[in-house]
Amino acid sequence: MILKYTDTASDGLFYLTKDDAQFHRHFFKDRKESLLTIAWNTGPVQTVKIDEVEYVFPANSLLSLMTNNTFYFEHPDQIVTWQYNRPFYCIIDHDKEVSCVGFLFYGSNGVMFIELDAVFTRKLQALLQVFQDEFSEKDSIQGEMLRMLLKRLIILVTRLAKLQHLPEMQLPEAEFDLVRRFNLLVENHYRQFHQVQDYANLLNKSPKTLSNLFAQYNHKTPLQVIKDRIVIEAKRLLHYTDKSAKEIAFELGFDDPANFSRFFKQQTGLPPSDFKVNLVKILAKAGKQVLEK
């Protein structure tokens, strides 16, 4: 079941998907829609592959996915997803907790699974039913009703995510907002800026201030956050496109392809060329296994 709402005036899109055995998202093929995703694994534990990295998706848990993620679920028929683009729902300048640049999407530097208890599961089941009912109401306020329900969903999920994923000694609100803004800036500028100093300048902070802050909040350093984001994109481009390592190097802001190759090998253990060769072998093996079945 795929339910879709389109706002022709703003190009807003909102999808509710349930019981769809074919559901997945391929960023490079589907990038025109640029959708944020909240996924609910309603069944037992399964795997989810995000940008070709496999994770364990716990039973009865939620996962937030960025607009540029490619993902495949082991059992997509057990997944419920809410997907929306920025024109449909984005509160940029206020309500930061529940905006498109809020905690769910920029509050963490890694994949964030949110496990549900019995009380939250009942709330989510009830809210899902209201969503489904609202899709059947074809009137002038349908879009506003869906936005209101989506905001409620994001508020509920954000509360639970912060309880589970913020450190026991929570950062003051201003400092946590600085972490979120840093993550957002990296997402928007990683092709251009590769040094902590670049982001410190944008935030009017010193690199030392950022390093001290991340030491309190996250085991990764600010520099490692930047490096990880570049590597993720490099792997995507190597896997999903026919671009050469040289083309990818320039696309990711490296003046010299040799510097990119050294960087990629330092971070992954393989030069880009070997990484690409391994991918071809893995895909060929997987195709052979499918044919044998």
Secondary structure by P-SEA (a helix, b strand, c coil): cbbbbbcccccbbbbbbccccccccccccccccbbbbbbbccccbbbbbcccbbbbbcccbbbbbcccccccccccccbbbbbbccccccccccccccccccccccccccbbbbbbcaaaaaaaaaaaaaaaaaaaccccaaaaaaaaaaaaaaaaaaaaaaacccccccccaaaaaaaaaaaaaaaacccccccaaaaaaaacccaaaaaaaaaacccccaaaaaaaaaaaaaaaaaccccccaaaaaaaaccccaaaaaaaaaaaccccaaaaaaaaaaaaaaaaaaaaac
